[in-house]
Amino acid sequence: MTVAKVSEISATSDKSFDDAMRQGLARANKTLKNITGAWIADQEVMVDKGKITGYRVRMRITFVLVG
């Protein structure tokens, strides 16, 4: 039997949504082992004076618990 857990994280980047996703997964991989997938729950841009200043993603990371 396989048991998996889901953890929700958010990550930001000043470059792109893709960069925010990659940074979030890289950071999650330092603490969570056996990551099998990620679901992007939300995307958001930060705006200052009408210009995009940052990109934020909220993702749910799935990882398998090993007994």
ZAROTOR-120658 format. One record per atom (N, C-alpha, C): residue in three letters; chain; atom name; x negated, y negated, z negated. Coordinates in nm, 2 decimals. Atoms other than C-alpha are relative to their C-alpha. Layout:
<nodes>
<aa:ALA	ch:A	at:CA	X:X	Y:Y	Z:Z>
...
</nodes>
This chain:
<nodes>
<aa:MET	ch:A	at:N	X:-0.08	Y:0.12	Z:0.00>
<aa:MET	ch:A	at:CA	X:0.00	Y:0.00	Z:0.00>
<aa:MET	ch:A	at:C	X:-0.09	Y:-0.12	Z:0.00>
<aa:THR	ch:A	at:N	X:0.07	Y:0.13	Z:-0.01>
<aa:THR	ch:A	at:CA	X:-0.12	Y:-0.35	Z:0.09>
<aa:THR	ch:A	at:C	X:0.08	Y:-0.11	Z:-0.07>
<aa:VAL	ch:A	at:N	X:-0.06	Y:0.11	Z:0.07>
<aa:VAL	ch:A	at:CA	X:-0.04	Y:-0.65	Z:-0.13>
<aa:VAL	ch:A	at:C	X:-0.07	Y:-0.13	Z:0.05>
<aa:ALA	ch:A	at:N	X:0.05	Y:0.13	Z:-0.05>
<aa:ALA	ch:A	at:CA	X:-0.08	Y:-1.00	Z:0.01>
<aa:ALA	ch:A	at:C	X:0.05	Y:-0.11	Z:-0.09>
<aa:LYS	ch:A	at:N	X:-0.05	Y:0.12	Z:0.08>
<aa:LYS	ch:A	at:CA	X:-0.05	Y:-1.34	Z:-0.16>
<aa:LYS	ch:A	at:C	X:-0.01	Y:-0.12	Z:0.10>
<aa:VAL	ch:A	at:N	X:0.01	Y:0.12	Z:-0.08>
<aa:VAL	ch:A	at:CA	X:0.01	Y:-1.68	Z:-0.01>
<aa:VAL	ch:A	at:C	X:-0.03	Y:-0.12	Z:-0.09>
<aa:SER	ch:A	at:N	X:0.04	Y:0.12	Z:0.08>
<aa:SER	ch:A	at:CA	X:-0.15	Y:-2.00	Z:-0.13>
<aa:SER	ch:A	at:C	X:0.02	Y:-0.12	Z:0.09>
<aa:GLU	ch:A	at:N	X:-0.03	Y:0.12	Z:-0.08>
<aa:GLU	ch:A	at:CA	X:-0.05	Y:-2.35	Z:-0.01>
<aa:GLU	ch:A	at:C	X:-0.11	Y:-0.10	Z:-0.03>
<aa:ILE	ch:A	at:N	X:0.10	Y:0.10	Z:0.01>
<aa:ILE	ch:A	at:CA	X:-0.32	Y:-2.61	Z:0.06>
<aa:ILE	ch:A	at:C	X:0.02	Y:-0.11	Z:0.09>
<aa:SER	ch:A	at:N	X:-0.01	Y:0.11	Z:-0.10>
<aa:SER	ch:A	at:CA	X:-0.35	Y:-2.95	Z:0.23>
<aa:SER	ch:A	at:C	X:-0.15	Y:-0.04	Z:0.03>
<aa:ALA	ch:A	at:N	X:0.13	Y:0.04	Z:-0.04>
<aa:ALA	ch:A	at:CA	X:-0.65	Y:-3.07	Z:0.42>
<aa:ALA	ch:A	at:C	X:0.01	Y:-0.13	Z:0.09>
<aa:THR	ch:A	at:N	X:-0.01	Y:0.12	Z:-0.08>
<aa:THR	ch:A	at:CA	X:-0.73	Y:-3.41	Z:0.58>
<aa:THR	ch:A	at:C	X:-0.13	Y:-0.01	Z:0.08>
<aa:SER	ch:A	at:N	X:0.11	Y:0.03	Z:-0.09>
<aa:SER	ch:A	at:CA	X:-0.96	Y:-3.53	Z:0.86>
<aa:SER	ch:A	at:C	X:0.02	Y:-0.14	Z:0.06>
<aa:ASP	ch:A	at:N	X:-0.01	Y:0.13	Z:-0.07>
<aa:ASP	ch:A	at:CA	X:-1.03	Y:-3.86	Z:1.02>
<aa:ASP	ch:A	at:C	X:-0.01	Y:0.02	Z:0.15>
<aa:LYS	ch:A	at:N	X:0.02	Y:-0.03	Z:-0.14>
<aa:LYS	ch:A	at:CA	X:-1.08	Y:-3.68	Z:1.36>
<aa:LYS	ch:A	at:C	X:0.13	Y:0.05	Z:0.07>
<aa:SER	ch:A	at:N	X:-0.12	Y:-0.06	Z:-0.07>
<aa:SER	ch:A	at:CA	X:-0.78	Y:-3.46	Z:1.44>
<aa:SER	ch:A	at:C	X:0.07	Y:0.10	Z:-0.09>
<aa:PHE	ch:A	at:N	X:-0.06	Y:-0.10	Z:0.07>
<aa:PHE	ch:A	at:CA	X:-0.53	Y:-3.21	Z:1.32>
<aa:PHE	ch:A	at:C	X:-0.08	Y:0.13	Z:0.01>
<aa:ASP	ch:A	at:N	X:0.08	Y:-0.12	Z:-0.02>
<aa:ASP	ch:A	at:CA	X:-0.75	Y:-2.93	Z:1.46>
<aa:ASP	ch:A	at:C	X:-0.12	Y:0.00	Z:-0.10>
<aa:ASP	ch:A	at:N	X:0.11	Y:0.01	Z:0.09>
<aa:ASP	ch:A	at:CA	X:-1.04	Y:-3.05	Z:1.25>
<aa:ASP	ch:A	at:C	X:0.05	Y:0.01	Z:-0.15>
<aa:ALA	ch:A	at:N	X:-0.06	Y:-0.02	Z:0.13>
<aa:ALA	ch:A	at:CA	X:-0.82	Y:-3.07	Z:0.94>
<aa:ALA	ch:A	at:C	X:0.03	Y:0.14	Z:-0.03>
<aa:MET	ch:A	at:N	X:-0.03	Y:-0.15	Z:0.02>
<aa:MET	ch:A	at:CA	X:-0.71	Y:-2.71	Z:0.99>
<aa:MET	ch:A	at:C	X:-0.13	Y:0.07	Z:-0.02>
<aa:ARG	ch:A	at:N	X:0.13	Y:-0.07	Z:0.01>
<aa:ARG	ch:A	at:CA	X:-1.07	Y:-2.59	Z:1.04>
<aa:ARG	ch:A	at:C	X:-0.06	Y:-0.03	Z:-0.14>
<aa:GLN	ch:A	at:N	X:0.06	Y:0.03	Z:0.13>
<aa:GLN	ch:A	at:CA	X:-1.19	Y:-2.78	Z:0.73>
<aa:GLN	ch:A	at:C	X:0.07	Y:0.07	Z:-0.12>
<aa:GLY	ch:A	at:N	X:-0.08	Y:-0.06	Z:0.10>
<aa:GLY	ch:A	at:CA	X:-0.90	Y:-2.65	Z:0.52>
<aa:GLY	ch:A	at:C	X:-0.03	Y:0.15	Z:-0.01>
<aa:LEU	ch:A	at:N	X:0.03	Y:-0.14	Z:0.00>
<aa:LEU	ch:A	at:CA	X:-0.97	Y:-2.29	Z:0.63>
<aa:LEU	ch:A	at:C	X:-0.14	Y:0.03	Z:-0.05>
<aa:ALA	ch:A	at:N	X:0.14	Y:-0.02	Z:0.05>
<aa:ALA	ch:A	at:CA	X:-1.34	Y:-2.32	Z:0.57>
<aa:ALA	ch:A	at:C	X:-0.01	Y:-0.01	Z:-0.15>
<aa:ARG	ch:A	at:N	X:0.01	Y:0.02	Z:0.15>
<aa:ARG	ch:A	at:CA	X:-1.29	Y:-2.45	Z:0.22>
<aa:ARG	ch:A	at:C	X:0.08	Y:0.11	Z:-0.07>
<aa:ALA	ch:A	at:N	X:-0.08	Y:-0.11	Z:0.06>
<aa:ALA	ch:A	at:CA	X:-1.02	Y:-2.19	Z:0.14>
<aa:ALA	ch:A	at:C	X:-0.08	Y:0.13	Z:0.00>
<aa:ASN	ch:A	at:N	X:0.08	Y:-0.12	Z:-0.01>
<aa:ASN	ch:A	at:CA	X:-1.26	Y:-1.92	Z:0.26>
<aa:ASN	ch:A	at:C	X:-0.11	Y:0.01	Z:-0.11>
<aa:LYS	ch:A	at:N	X:0.10	Y:0.00	Z:0.10>
<aa:LYS	ch:A	at:CA	X:-1.51	Y:-2.02	Z:-0.01>
<aa:LYS	ch:A	at:C	X:0.06	Y:0.07	Z:-0.13>
<aa:THR	ch:A	at:N	X:-0.05	Y:-0.06	Z:0.13>
<aa:THR	ch:A	at:CA	X:-1.27	Y:-1.91	Z:-0.29>
<aa:THR	ch:A	at:C	X:0.10	Y:0.12	Z:0.03>
<aa:LEU	ch:A	at:N	X:-0.09	Y:-0.11	Z:-0.03>
<aa:LEU	ch:A	at:CA	X:-1.01	Y:-1.68	Z:-0.12>
<aa:LEU	ch:A	at:C	X:-0.07	Y:0.10	Z:0.09>
<aa:LYS	ch:A	at:N	X:0.06	Y:-0.10	Z:-0.09>
<aa:LYS	ch:A	at:CA	X:-1.14	Y:-1.36	Z:0.02>
<aa:LYS	ch:A	at:C	X:0.11	Y:0.08	Z:0.07>
<aa:ASN	ch:A	at:N	X:-0.09	Y:-0.08	Z:-0.08>
<aa:ASN	ch:A	at:CA	X:-0.97	Y:-1.14	Z:0.28>
<aa:ASN	ch:A	at:C	X:0.12	Y:-0.08	Z:0.06>
<aa:ILE	ch:A	at:N	X:-0.10	Y:0.08	Z:-0.06>
<aa:ILE	ch:A	at:CA	X:-0.78	Y:-1.42	Z:0.45>
<aa:ILE	ch:A	at:C	X:0.04	Y:0.06	Z:0.13>
<aa:THR	ch:A	at:N	X:-0.05	Y:-0.06	Z:-0.12>
<aa:THR	ch:A	at:CA	X:-0.56	Y:-1.28	Z:0.72>
<aa:THR	ch:A	at:C	X:0.08	Y:-0.09	Z:0.10>
<aa:GLY	ch:A	at:N	X:-0.07	Y:0.10	Z:-0.08>
<aa:GLY	ch:A	at:CA	X:-0.37	Y:-1.58	Z:0.85>
<aa:GLY	ch:A	at:C	X:0.03	Y:-0.13	Z:-0.07>
<aa:ALA	ch:A	at:N	X:-0.04	Y:0.13	Z:0.05>
<aa:ALA	ch:A	at:CA	X:-0.25	Y:-1.93	Z:0.81>
<aa:ALA	ch:A	at:C	X:0.12	Y:-0.05	Z:0.08>
<aa:TRP	ch:A	at:N	X:-0.12	Y:0.06	Z:-0.06>
<aa:TRP	ch:A	at:CA	X:0.08	Y:-2.10	Z:0.88>
<aa:TRP	ch:A	at:C	X:0.00	Y:-0.15	Z:-0.03>
<aa:ILE	ch:A	at:N	X:0.00	Y:0.15	Z:0.02>
<aa:ILE	ch:A	at:CA	X:0.08	Y:-2.48	Z:0.94>
<aa:ILE	ch:A	at:C	X:0.15	Y:-0.04	Z:-0.03>
<aa:ALA	ch:A	at:N	X:-0.14	Y:0.03	Z:0.05>
<aa:ALA	ch:A	at:CA	X:0.39	Y:-2.59	Z:0.74>
<aa:ALA	ch:A	at:C	X:0.03	Y:-0.15	Z:0.04>
<aa:ASP	ch:A	at:N	X:-0.03	Y:0.14	Z:-0.02>
<aa:ASP	ch:A	at:CA	X:0.35	Y:-2.97	Z:0.81>
<aa:ASP	ch:A	at:C	X:-0.12	Y:-0.07	Z:0.05>
<aa:GLN	ch:A	at:N	X:0.11	Y:0.08	Z:-0.05>
<aa:GLN	ch:A	at:CA	X:0.14	Y:-3.22	Z:0.99>
<aa:GLN	ch:A	at:C	X:0.05	Y:-0.15	Z:-0.02>
<aa:GLU	ch:A	at:N	X:-0.03	Y:0.14	Z:0.03>
<aa:GLU	ch:A	at:CA	X:0.12	Y:-3.59	Z:0.90>
<aa:GLU	ch:A	at:C	X:-0.12	Y:-0.09	Z:0.04>
<aa:VAL	ch:A	at:N	X:0.11	Y:0.09	Z:-0.03>
<aa:VAL	ch:A	at:CA	X:-0.08	Y:-3.89	Z:1.02>
<aa:VAL	ch:A	at:C	X:0.01	Y:-0.12	Z:-0.10>
<aa:MET	ch:A	at:N	X:0.01	Y:0.12	Z:0.08>
<aa:MET	ch:A	at:CA	X:-0.20	Y:-4.17	Z:0.80>
<aa:MET	ch:A	at:C	X:-0.02	Y:-0.12	Z:0.09>
<aa:VAL	ch:A	at:N	X:0.01	Y:0.12	Z:-0.09>
<aa:VAL	ch:A	at:CA	X:-0.15	Y:-4.52	Z:0.95>
<aa:VAL	ch:A	at:C	X:-0.03	Y:-0.12	Z:-0.08>
<aa:ASP	ch:A	at:N	X:0.03	Y:0.12	Z:0.06>
<aa:ASP	ch:A	at:CA	X:-0.30	Y:-4.85	Z:0.87>
<aa:ASP	ch:A	at:C	X:0.00	Y:-0.11	Z:0.11>
<aa:LYS	ch:A	at:N	X:-0.01	Y:0.11	Z:-0.10>
<aa:LYS	ch:A	at:CA	X:-0.20	Y:-5.17	Z:1.06>
<aa:LYS	ch:A	at:C	X:0.03	Y:0.05	Z:0.14>
<aa:GLY	ch:A	at:N	X:-0.05	Y:-0.06	Z:-0.13>
<aa:GLY	ch:A	at:CA	X:-0.03	Y:-4.96	Z:1.33>
<aa:GLY	ch:A	at:C	X:-0.10	Y:0.09	Z:0.07>
<aa:LYS	ch:A	at:N	X:0.10	Y:-0.09	Z:-0.06>
<aa:LYS	ch:A	at:CA	X:-0.34	Y:-4.74	Z:1.39>
<aa:LYS	ch:A	at:C	X:-0.01	Y:0.12	Z:-0.08>
<aa:ILE	ch:A	at:N	X:0.02	Y:-0.12	Z:0.07>
<aa:ILE	ch:A	at:CA	X:-0.39	Y:-4.38	Z:1.30>
<aa:ILE	ch:A	at:C	X:-0.14	Y:0.00	Z:-0.07>
<aa:THR	ch:A	at:N	X:0.12	Y:0.00	Z:0.07>
<aa:THR	ch:A	at:CA	X:-0.65	Y:-4.35	Z:1.03>
<aa:THR	ch:A	at:C	X:-0.04	Y:0.14	Z:-0.05>
<aa:GLY	ch:A	at:N	X:0.03	Y:-0.13	Z:0.05>
<aa:GLY	ch:A	at:CA	X:-0.63	Y:-3.99	Z:0.93>
<aa:GLY	ch:A	at:C	X:0.11	Y:0.10	Z:0.04>
<aa:TYR	ch:A	at:N	X:-0.09	Y:-0.11	Z:-0.03>
<aa:TYR	ch:A	at:CA	X:-0.47	Y:-3.65	Z:0.99>
<aa:TYR	ch:A	at:C	X:0.01	Y:0.09	Z:-0.11>
<aa:ARG	ch:A	at:N	X:-0.01	Y:-0.09	Z:0.12>
<aa:ARG	ch:A	at:CA	X:-0.33	Y:-3.42	Z:0.72>
<aa:ARG	ch:A	at:C	X:0.09	Y:0.12	Z:0.05>
<aa:VAL	ch:A	at:N	X:-0.08	Y:-0.12	Z:-0.02>
<aa:VAL	ch:A	at:CA	X:-0.20	Y:-3.07	Z:0.75>
<aa:VAL	ch:A	at:C	X:0.02	Y:0.07	Z:-0.14>
<aa:ARG	ch:A	at:N	X:-0.03	Y:-0.08	Z:0.12>
<aa:ARG	ch:A	at:CA	X:-0.03	Y:-2.86	Z:0.48>
<aa:ARG	ch:A	at:C	X:0.02	Y:0.14	Z:0.06>
<aa:MET	ch:A	at:N	X:0.00	Y:-0.14	Z:-0.05>
<aa:MET	ch:A	at:CA	X:-0.09	Y:-2.49	Z:0.54>
<aa:MET	ch:A	at:C	X:0.02	Y:0.10	Z:-0.11>
<aa:ARG	ch:A	at:N	X:-0.02	Y:-0.12	Z:0.09>
<aa:ARG	ch:A	at:CA	X:0.00	Y:-2.16	Z:0.38>
<aa:ARG	ch:A	at:C	X:-0.10	Y:0.10	Z:0.04>
<aa:ILE	ch:A	at:N	X:0.10	Y:-0.10	Z:-0.03>
<aa:ILE	ch:A	at:CA	X:-0.29	Y:-1.92	Z:0.37>
<aa:ILE	ch:A	at:C	X:0.04	Y:0.13	Z:-0.06>
<aa:THR	ch:A	at:N	X:-0.04	Y:-0.14	Z:0.04>
<aa:THR	ch:A	at:CA	X:-0.22	Y:-1.55	Z:0.35>
<aa:THR	ch:A	at:C	X:-0.13	Y:0.08	Z:-0.02>
<aa:PHE	ch:A	at:N	X:0.12	Y:-0.09	Z:0.03>
<aa:PHE	ch:A	at:CA	X:-0.49	Y:-1.32	Z:0.19>
<aa:PHE	ch:A	at:C	X:0.05	Y:0.12	Z:-0.07>
<aa:VAL	ch:A	at:N	X:-0.03	Y:-0.13	Z:0.05>
<aa:VAL	ch:A	at:CA	X:-0.49	Y:-0.96	Z:0.10>
<aa:VAL	ch:A	at:C	X:-0.07	Y:0.02	Z:-0.14>
<aa:LEU	ch:A	at:N	X:0.06	Y:-0.04	Z:0.13>
<aa:LEU	ch:A	at:CA	X:-0.54	Y:-0.86	Z:-0.27>
<aa:LEU	ch:A	at:C	X:-0.06	Y:0.14	Z:0.01>
<aa:VAL	ch:A	at:N	X:0.07	Y:-0.13	Z:0.00>
<aa:VAL	ch:A	at:CA	X:-0.79	Y:-0.58	Z:-0.31>
<aa:VAL	ch:A	at:C	X:0.00	Y:0.05	Z:-0.14>
<aa:GLY	ch:A	at:N	X:0.00	Y:-0.06	Z:0.14>
<aa:GLY	ch:A	at:CA	X:-0.74	Y:-0.36	Z:-0.62>
<aa:GLY	ch:A	at:C	X:-0.12	Y:0.07	Z:-0.03>
</nodes>
